[in-house]
Amino acid sequence: MERVATIDPVALCSMGLIHFNDGDHDTAFEYWTKATGLGDMSSHYNLSLLYRNGHGVEKDEKMEVYHLDQAAICGHQFARFNLANVEWNN
């Protein structure tokens, strides 16, 4: 929790994952949004999944693609793959 208090993006991402796995999608969204503001690529990818599946947020393909794009730019391999699939299907 100390690392979260120091606004460590990796710790924020991890806390988001803990809350997501507990079914608390709203809190996961909050942690991942904070982490993306600090440039965390995994949090961008996780937010893209929330927007794709509508967990804690309305399904929104534009927001999904935005977060996939941000994660892909940072080098996230799954984001690159998912982004390519979205582009292929459109």
N, CA, C and O atoms as CSV, one atom per row, in Angstrom:
chain,resi,resn,atom,element,x,y,z
A,1,MET,N,N,0.824,-1.195,0.000
A,1,MET,CA,C,0.000,0.000,0.000
A,1,MET,C,C,0.865,1.253,0.000
A,1,MET,O,O,0.427,2.310,-0.455
A,2,GLU,N,N,2.098,1.142,0.512
A,2,GLU,CA,C,2.991,2.291,0.546
A,2,GLU,C,C,3.308,2.773,-0.864
A,2,GLU,O,O,3.371,3.976,-1.118
A,3,ARG,N,N,3.509,1.822,-1.785
A,3,ARG,CA,C,3.815,2.202,-3.159
A,3,ARG,C,C,2.623,2.873,-3.827
A,3,ARG,O,O,2.804,3.756,-4.665
A,4,VAL,N,N,1.412,2.472,-3.473
A,4,VAL,CA,C,0.218,3.128,-4.008
A,4,VAL,C,C,0.165,4.564,-3.511
A,4,VAL,O,O,-0.174,5.477,-4.264
A,5,ALA,N,N,0.500,4.759,-2.243
A,5,ALA,CA,C,0.479,6.103,-1.657
A,5,ALA,C,C,1.498,7.023,-2.320
A,5,ALA,O,O,1.307,8.239,-2.350
A,6,THR,N,N,2.577,6.452,-2.851
A,6,THR,CA,C,3.585,7.276,-3.528
A,6,THR,C,C,3.266,7.457,-5.004
A,6,THR,O,O,4.058,8.020,-5.759
A,7,ILE,N,N,2.109,6.978,-5.400
A,7,ILE,CA,C,1.613,7.098,-6.773
A,7,ILE,C,C,2.548,6.388,-7.754
A,7,ILE,O,O,2.960,6.960,-8.764
A,8,ASP,N,N,2.867,5.161,-7.446
A,8,ASP,CA,C,3.656,4.295,-8.313
A,8,ASP,C,C,2.697,3.665,-9.331
A,8,ASP,O,O,1.763,2.972,-8.930
A,9,PRO,N,N,2.903,3.888,-10.640
A,9,PRO,CA,C,1.953,3.378,-11.628
A,9,PRO,C,C,1.832,1.854,-11.641
A,9,PRO,O,O,0.747,1.330,-11.894
A,10,VAL,N,N,2.908,1.142,-11.376
A,10,VAL,CA,C,2.843,-0.324,-11.351
A,10,VAL,C,C,2.014,-0.791,-10.158
A,10,VAL,O,O,1.237,-1.738,-10.275
A,11,ALA,N,N,2.174,-0.136,-9.022
A,11,ALA,CA,C,1.383,-0.481,-7.839
A,11,ALA,C,C,-0.091,-0.157,-8.069
A,11,ALA,O,O,-0.965,-0.923,-7.663
A,12,LEU,N,N,-0.370,0.968,-8.714
A,12,LEU,CA,C,-1.758,1.328,-9.026
A,12,LEU,C,C,-2.380,0.288,-9.947
A,12,LEU,O,O,-3.530,-0.107,-9.758
A,13,CYS,N,N,-1.618,-0.156,-10.946
A,13,CYS,CA,C,-2.103,-1.186,-11.868
A,13,CYS,C,C,-2.389,-2.469,-11.114
A,13,CYS,O,O,-3.413,-3.110,-11.347
A,14,SER,N,N,-1.500,-2.851,-10.218
A,14,SER,CA,C,-1.689,-4.072,-9.433
A,14,SER,C,C,-2.923,-3.988,-8.540
A,14,SER,O,O,-3.671,-4.957,-8.415
A,15,MET,N,N,-3.131,-2.846,-7.929
A,15,MET,CA,C,-4.323,-2.665,-7.089
A,15,MET,C,C,-5.585,-2.754,-7.940
A,15,MET,O,O,-6.591,-3.318,-7.510
A,16,GLY,N,N,-5.531,-2.200,-9.139
A,16,GLY,CA,C,-6.669,-2.314,-10.046
A,16,GLY,C,C,-6.977,-3.761,-10.371
A,16,GLY,O,O,-8.141,-4.158,-10.416
A,17,LEU,N,N,-5.942,-4.548,-10.597
A,17,LEU,CA,C,-6.128,-5.961,-10.908
A,17,LEU,C,C,-6.727,-6.717,-9.725
A,17,LEU,O,O,-7.590,-7.577,-9.904
A,18,ILE,N,N,-6.271,-6.397,-8.528
A,18,ILE,CA,C,-6.830,-7.030,-7.324
A,18,ILE,C,C,-8.325,-6.734,-7.221
A,18,ILE,O,O,-9.126,-7.636,-6.975
A,19,HIS,N,N,-8.695,-5.470,-7.410
A,19,HIS,CA,C,-10.105,-5.091,-7.318
A,19,HIS,C,C,-10.921,-5.710,-8.448
A,19,HIS,O,O,-12.057,-6.135,-8.236
A,20,PHE,N,N,-10.342,-5.761,-9.651
A,20,PHE,CA,C,-11.054,-6.378,-10.772
A,20,PHE,C,C,-11.338,-7.851,-10.476
A,20,PHE,O,O,-12.452,-8.329,-10.692
A,21,ASN,N,N,-10.333,-8.563,-9.985
A,21,ASN,CA,C,-10.505,-9.982,-9.675
A,21,ASN,C,C,-11.503,-10.215,-8.546
A,21,ASN,O,O,-12.101,-11.287,-8.453
A,22,ASP,N,N,-11.682,-9.209,-7.688
A,22,ASP,CA,C,-12.686,-9.293,-6.619
A,22,ASP,C,C,-14.075,-8.888,-7.109
A,22,ASP,O,O,-15.038,-8.916,-6.343
A,23,GLY,N,N,-14.177,-8.511,-8.389
A,23,GLY,CA,C,-15.461,-8.111,-8.953
A,23,GLY,C,C,-15.790,-6.643,-8.779
A,23,GLY,O,O,-16.894,-6.220,-9.123
A,24,ASP,N,N,-14.871,-5.859,-8.261
A,24,ASP,CA,C,-15.082,-4.426,-8.041
A,24,ASP,C,C,-14.519,-3.660,-9.244
A,24,ASP,O,O,-13.429,-3.091,-9.182
A,25,HIS,N,N,-15.284,-3.660,-10.330
A,25,HIS,CA,C,-14.819,-3.059,-11.572
A,25,HIS,C,C,-14.700,-1.542,-11.493
A,25,HIS,O,O,-13.837,-0.957,-12.147
A,26,ASP,N,N,-15.546,-0.905,-10.708
A,26,ASP,CA,C,-15.488,0.554,-10.586
A,26,ASP,C,C,-14.173,1.009,-9.956
A,26,ASP,O,O,-13.552,1.961,-10.429
A,27,THR,N,N,-13.755,0.338,-8.905
A,27,THR,CA,C,-12.496,0.704,-8.249
A,27,THR,C,C,-11.316,0.351,-9.132
A,27,THR,O,O,-10.335,1.094,-9.180
A,28,ALA,N,N,-11.395,-0.774,-9.833
A,28,ALA,CA,C,-10.339,-1.139,-10.784
A,28,ALA,C,C,-10.193,-0.048,-11.830
A,28,ALA,O,O,-9.080,0.349,-12.176
A,29,PHE,N,N,-11.322,0.434,-12.330
A,29,PHE,CA,C,-11.316,1.516,-13.321
A,29,PHE,C,C,-10.598,2.752,-12.776
A,29,PHE,O,O,-9.799,3.373,-13.477
A,30,GLU,N,N,-10.886,3.099,-11.540
A,30,GLU,CA,C,-10.256,4.280,-10.924
A,30,GLU,C,C,-8.737,4.110,-10.819
A,30,GLU,O,O,-7.985,5.022,-11.164
A,31,TYR,N,N,-8.290,2.953,-10.345
A,31,TYR,CA,C,-6.844,2.719,-10.216
A,31,TYR,C,C,-6.167,2.724,-11.582
A,31,TYR,O,O,-5.107,3.328,-11.745
A,32,TRP,N,N,-6.768,2.058,-12.560
A,32,TRP,CA,C,-6.150,1.989,-13.877
A,32,TRP,C,C,-6.151,3.345,-14.564
A,32,TRP,O,O,-5.219,3.663,-15.303
A,33,THR,N,N,-7.174,4.143,-14.334
A,33,THR,CA,C,-7.192,5.491,-14.919
A,33,THR,C,C,-6.063,6.334,-14.342
A,33,THR,O,O,-5.396,7.062,-15.078
A,34,LYS,N,N,-5.843,6.244,-13.043
A,34,LYS,CA,C,-4.721,6.967,-12.428
A,34,LYS,C,C,-3.394,6.499,-13.007
A,34,LYS,O,O,-2.518,7.312,-13.303
A,35,ALA,N,N,-3.246,5.190,-13.167
A,35,ALA,CA,C,-1.988,4.638,-13.680
A,35,ALA,C,C,-1.749,5.030,-15.139
A,35,ALA,O,O,-0.608,5.267,-15.536
A,36,THR,N,N,-2.810,5.100,-15.935
A,36,THR,CA,C,-2.623,5.508,-17.334
A,36,THR,C,C,-2.170,6.956,-17.424
A,36,THR,O,O,-1.431,7.325,-18.336
A,37,GLY,N,N,-2.609,7.766,-16.488
A,37,GLY,CA,C,-2.149,9.152,-16.448
A,37,GLY,C,C,-0.657,9.263,-16.185
A,37,GLY,O,O,-0.041,10.294,-16.458
A,38,LEU,N,N,-0.086,8.194,-15.655
A,38,LEU,CA,C,1.354,8.132,-15.392
A,38,LEU,C,C,2.082,7.305,-16.450
A,38,LEU,O,O,3.273,7.023,-16.318
A,39,GLY,N,N,1.344,6.914,-17.513
A,39,GLY,CA,C,1.955,6.228,-18.639
A,39,GLY,C,C,2.058,4.720,-18.541
A,39,GLY,O,O,2.842,4.117,-19.274
A,40,ASP,N,N,1.294,4.088,-17.659
A,40,ASP,CA,C,1.387,2.636,-17.495
A,40,ASP,C,C,0.669,1.924,-18.632
A,40,ASP,O,O,-0.547,2.047,-18.778
A,41,MET,N,N,1.426,1.171,-19.445
A,41,MET,CA,C,0.849,0.529,-20.625
A,41,MET,C,C,-0.102,-0.608,-20.261
A,41,MET,O,O,-1.097,-0.815,-20.955
A,42,SER,N,N,0.176,-1.340,-19.201
A,42,SER,CA,C,-0.715,-2.432,-18.807
A,42,SER,C,C,-2.078,-1.903,-18.382
A,42,SER,O,O,-3.102,-2.537,-18.638
A,43,SER,N,N,-2.090,-0.757,-17.741
A,43,SER,CA,C,-3.370,-0.164,-17.338
A,43,SER,C,C,-4.159,0.292,-18.552
A,43,SER,O,O,-5.383,0.165,-18.578
A,44,HIS,N,N,-3.471,0.823,-19.562
A,44,HIS,CA,C,-4.170,1.170,-20.807
A,44,HIS,C,C,-4.808,-0.083,-21.404
A,44,HIS,O,O,-5.967,-0.062,-21.818
A,45,TYR,N,N,-4.051,-1.162,-21.444
A,45,TYR,CA,C,-4.576,-2.411,-21.994
A,45,TYR,C,C,-5.772,-2.900,-21.174
A,45,TYR,O,O,-6.786,-3.311,-21.739
A,46,ASN,N,N,-5.658,-2.857,-19.851
A,46,ASN,CA,C,-6.754,-3.310,-18.992
A,46,ASN,C,C,-8.003,-2.463,-19.189
A,46,ASN,O,O,-9.116,-2.989,-19.197
A,47,LEU,N,N,-7.825,-1.156,-19.348
A,47,LEU,CA,C,-8.984,-0.299,-19.604
A,47,LEU,C,C,-9.624,-0.633,-20.950
A,47,LEU,O,O,-10.844,-0.564,-21.095
A,48,SER,N,N,-8.799,-0.994,-21.933
A,48,SER,CA,C,-9.373,-1.372,-23.231
A,48,SER,C,C,-10.287,-2.587,-23.077
A,48,SER,O,O,-11.323,-2.681,-23.735
A,49,LEU,N,N,-9.898,-3.507,-22.212
A,49,LEU,CA,C,-10.731,-4.692,-21.982
A,49,LEU,C,C,-12.028,-4.336,-21.269
A,49,LEU,O,O,-13.082,-4.902,-21.563
A,50,LEU,N,N,-11.947,-3.386,-20.319
A,50,LEU,CA,C,-13.175,-2.936,-19.655
A,50,LEU,C,C,-14.145,-2.350,-20.671
A,50,LEU,O,O,-15.337,-2.657,-20.654
A,51,TYR,N,N,-13.621,-1.500,-21.562
A,51,TYR,CA,C,-14.480,-0.872,-22.562
A,51,TYR,C,C,-14.990,-1.876,-23.592
A,51,TYR,O,O,-16.108,-1.734,-24.086
A,52,ARG,N,N,-14.194,-2.882,-23.922
A,52,ARG,CA,C,-14.648,-3.899,-24.879
A,52,ARG,C,C,-15.772,-4.738,-24.284
A,52,ARG,O,O,-16.748,-5.045,-24.968
A,53,ASN,N,N,-15.640,-5.108,-23.017
A,53,ASN,CA,C,-16.603,-6.017,-22.385
A,53,ASN,C,C,-17.694,-5.328,-21.583
A,53,ASN,O,O,-18.661,-5.971,-21.174
A,54,GLY,N,N,-17.552,-4.021,-21.353
A,54,GLY,CA,C,-18.562,-3.300,-20.585
A,54,GLY,C,C,-18.541,-3.603,-19.103
A,54,GLY,O,O,-19.584,-3.573,-18.449
A,55,HIS,N,N,-17.369,-3.895,-18.562
A,55,HIS,CA,C,-17.249,-4.151,-17.123
A,55,HIS,C,C,-17.042,-2.830,-16.388
A,55,HIS,O,O,-15.963,-2.242,-16.461
A,56,GLY,N,N,-18.054,-2.368,-15.691
A,56,GLY,CA,C,-17.954,-1.142,-14.912
A,56,GLY,C,C,-18.087,0.131,-15.726
A,56,GLY,O,O,-18.137,1.228,-15.169
A,57,VAL,N,N,-18.145,-0.012,-17.045
A,57,VAL,CA,C,-18.307,1.127,-17.958
A,57,VAL,C,C,-19.227,0.682,-19.094
A,57,VAL,O,O,-19.457,-0.510,-19.298
A,58,GLU,N,N,-19.743,1.662,-19.823
A,58,GLU,CA,C,-20.508,1.330,-21.027
A,58,GLU,C,C,-19.556,0.801,-22.090
A,58,GLU,O,O,-18.432,1.287,-22.208
A,59,LYS,N,N,-19.992,-0.193,-22.867
A,59,LYS,CA,C,-19.171,-0.643,-23.989
A,59,LYS,C,C,-18.939,0.538,-24.915
A,59,LYS,O,O,-19.870,1.263,-25.270
A,60,ASP,N,N,-17.677,0.720,-25.302
A,60,ASP,CA,C,-17.326,1.882,-26.122
A,60,ASP,C,C,-16.120,1.509,-26.985
A,60,ASP,O,O,-14.988,1.476,-26.502
A,61,GLU,N,N,-16.371,1.231,-28.260
A,61,GLU,CA,C,-15.298,0.797,-29.149
A,61,GLU,C,C,-14.248,1.889,-29.354
A,61,GLU,O,O,-13.062,1.586,-29.482
A,62,LYS,N,N,-14.667,3.139,-29.387
A,62,LYS,CA,C,-13.688,4.223,-29.558
A,62,LYS,C,C,-12.731,4.296,-28.382
A,62,LYS,O,O,-11.528,4.480,-28.572
A,63,MET,N,N,-13.248,4.154,-27.174
A,63,MET,CA,C,-12.379,4.171,-25.993
A,63,MET,C,C,-11.524,2.913,-25.932
A,63,MET,O,O,-10.368,2.964,-25.511
A,64,GLU,N,N,-12.089,1.786,-26.351
A,64,GLU,CA,C,-11.306,0.548,-26.414
A,64,GLU,C,C,-10.107,0.735,-27.340
A,64,GLU,O,O,-8.977,0.405,-26.978
A,65,VAL,N,N,-10.357,1.263,-28.529
A,65,VAL,CA,C,-9.286,1.455,-29.505
A,65,VAL,C,C,-8.279,2.492,-29.015
A,65,VAL,O,O,-7.075,2.331,-29.214
A,66,TYR,N,N,-8.766,3.557,-28.375
A,66,TYR,CA,C,-7.849,4.564,-27.834
A,66,TYR,C,C,-6.850,3.927,-26.860
A,66,TYR,O,O,-5.642,4.143,-26.965
A,67,HIS,N,N,-7.366,3.148,-25.924
A,67,HIS,CA,C,-6.490,2.543,-24.920
A,67,HIS,C,C,-5.615,1.444,-25.525
A,67,HIS,O,O,-4.468,1.273,-25.111
A,68,LEU,N,N,-6.140,0.704,-26.492
A,68,LEU,CA,C,-5.297,-0.264,-27.193
A,68,LEU,C,C,-4.151,0.442,-27.904
A,68,LEU,O,O,-3.006,-0.007,-27.860
A,69,ASP,N,N,-4.474,1.547,-28.556
A,69,ASP,CA,C,-3.456,2.316,-29.283
A,69,ASP,C,C,-2.379,2.837,-28.338
A,69,ASP,O,O,-1.189,2.743,-28.641
A,70,GLN,N,N,-2.785,3.381,-27.206
A,70,GLN,CA,C,-1.816,3.899,-26.237
A,70,GLN,C,C,-0.919,2.784,-25.701
A,70,GLN,O,O,0.290,2.968,-25.561
A,71,ALA,N,N,-1.510,1.635,-25.404
A,71,ALA,CA,C,-0.719,0.505,-24.906
A,71,ALA,C,C,0.208,-0.033,-25.995
A,71,ALA,O,O,1.358,-0.378,-25.722
A,72,ALA,N,N,-0.292,-0.104,-27.225
A,72,ALA,CA,C,0.518,-0.602,-28.341
A,72,ALA,C,C,1.707,0.314,-28.604
A,72,ALA,O,O,2.808,-0.164,-28.878
A,73,ILE,N,N,1.497,1.616,-28.523
A,73,ILE,CA,C,2.590,2.578,-28.716
A,73,ILE,C,C,3.697,2.331,-27.698
A,73,ILE,O,O,4.879,2.496,-28.000
A,74,CYS,N,N,3.305,1.934,-26.494
A,74,CYS,CA,C,4.287,1.660,-25.435
A,74,CYS,C,C,4.934,0.285,-25.586
A,74,CYS,O,O,5.872,-0.036,-24.856
A,75,GLY,N,N,4.446,-0.531,-26.521
A,75,GLY,CA,C,5.047,-1.826,-26.771
A,75,GLY,C,C,4.306,-3.020,-26.196
A,75,GLY,O,O,4.857,-4.120,-26.165
A,76,HIS,N,N,3.088,-2.839,-25.747
A,76,HIS,CA,C,2.312,-3.946,-25.178
A,76,HIS,C,C,1.895,-4.888,-26.304
A,76,HIS,O,O,1.131,-4.500,-27.187
A,77,GLN,N,N,2.395,-6.125,-26.275
A,77,GLN,CA,C,2.187,-7.058,-27.376
A,77,GLN,C,C,0.730,-7.488,-27.549
A,77,GLN,O,O,0.249,-7.574,-28.679
A,78,PHE,N,N,0.024,-7.759,-26.462
A,78,PHE,CA,C,-1.377,-8.152,-26.585
A,78,PHE,C,C,-2.208,-6.997,-27.133
A,78,PHE,O,O,-3.152,-7.214,-27.893
A,79,ALA,N,N,-1.862,-5.773,-26.751
A,79,ALA,CA,C,-2.578,-4.612,-27.269
A,79,ALA,C,C,-2.361,-4.493,-28.775
A,79,ALA,O,O,-3.296,-4.196,-29.518
A,80,ARG,N,N,-1.131,-4.724,-29.223
A,80,ARG,CA,C,-0.859,-4.682,-30.670
A,80,ARG,C,C,-1.684,-5.724,-31.405
A,80,ARG,O,O,-2.255,-5.443,-32.458
A,81,PHE,N,N,-1.743,-6.917,-30.852
A,81,PHE,CA,C,-2.519,-7.990,-31.466
A,81,PHE,C,C,-4.005,-7.627,-31.524
A,81,PHE,O,O,-4.638,-7.747,-32.573
A,82,ASN,N,N,-4.559,-7.179,-30.385
A,82,ASN,CA,C,-5.985,-6.829,-30.346
A,82,ASN,C,C,-6.296,-5.650,-31.250
A,82,ASN,O,O,-7.347,-5.620,-31.891
A,83,LEU,N,N,-5.397,-4.679,-31.308
A,83,LEU,CA,C,-5.592,-3.523,-32.190
A,83,LEU,C,C,-5.608,-3.970,-33.647
A,83,LEU,O,O,-6.432,-3.504,-34.434
A,84,ALA,N,N,-4.704,-4.867,-34.003
A,84,ALA,CA,C,-4.684,-5.387,-35.371
A,84,ALA,C,C,-5.987,-6.108,-35.693
A,84,ALA,O,O,-6.499,-5.987,-36.806
A,85,ASN,N,N,-6.529,-6.853,-34.739
A,85,ASN,CA,C,-7.805,-7.540,-34.954
A,85,ASN,C,C,-8.956,-6.553,-35.154
A,85,ASN,O,O,-9.814,-6.754,-36.013
A,86,VAL,N,N,-8.965,-5.495,-34.359
A,86,VAL,CA,C,-10.012,-4.473,-34.509
A,86,VAL,C,C,-9.910,-3.843,-35.890
A,86,VAL,O,O,-10.918,-3.675,-36.576
A,87,GLU,N,N,-8.706,-3.498,-36.294
A,87,GLU,CA,C,-8.510,-2.878,-37.605
A,87,GLU,C,C,-8.870,-3.846,-38.728
A,87,GLU,O,O,-9.455,-3.433,-39.729
A,88,TRP,N,N,-8.534,-5.117,-38.579
A,88,TRP,CA,C,-8.845,-6.120,-39.591
A,88,TRP,C,C,-10.357,-6.252,-39.777
A,88,TRP,O,O,-10.859,-6.359,-40.897
A,89,ASN,N,N,-11.070,-6.242,-38.642
A,89,ASN,CA,C,-12.526,-6.425,-38.696
A,89,ASN,C,C,-13.277,-5.182,-39.157
A,89,ASN,O,O,-14.463,-5.254,-39.478
A,90,ASN,N,N,-12.597,-4.056,-39.191
A,90,ASN,CA,C,-13.254,-2.831,-39.656
A,90,ASN,C,C,-12.736,-2.522,-41.026
A,90,ASN,O,O,-13.144,-1.530,-41.630
